[in-house]
């Protein structure tokens, strides 16, 4: 009987040891699971933080790229405006030069016409002077002839008497 009791006590002790061992293992497993859960949560938090950081950087880069694009577009527009101003100035300069050339040609033409008119008037005055001289000469000759004829008539009358 004592032997049976001893056996039961030994078995109970073994079972208690096994139970304690099993409990320890389960607690260790539970602690490990908790640890892993905690680590996974930390890892997810870190990944989320990194994603947020990457998103922030991407947004910043995108914003900077847009600003650069806007700046370049402004520069292009300004360059186009400058080119247009230069082209207009060039056109105006050409128009001005053309107008000046035309005015100078017109002035030269007027001068030429003035000169020709003056020459014409001089020639007309010379011709009138020549005609007047001829008319005076013809008149003088006619008077001389008339005087000559009058003398002849007087002479003829004298001879008749």
Residue pairs with C-beta under 8 A, 6 or more apart in sequence:
none
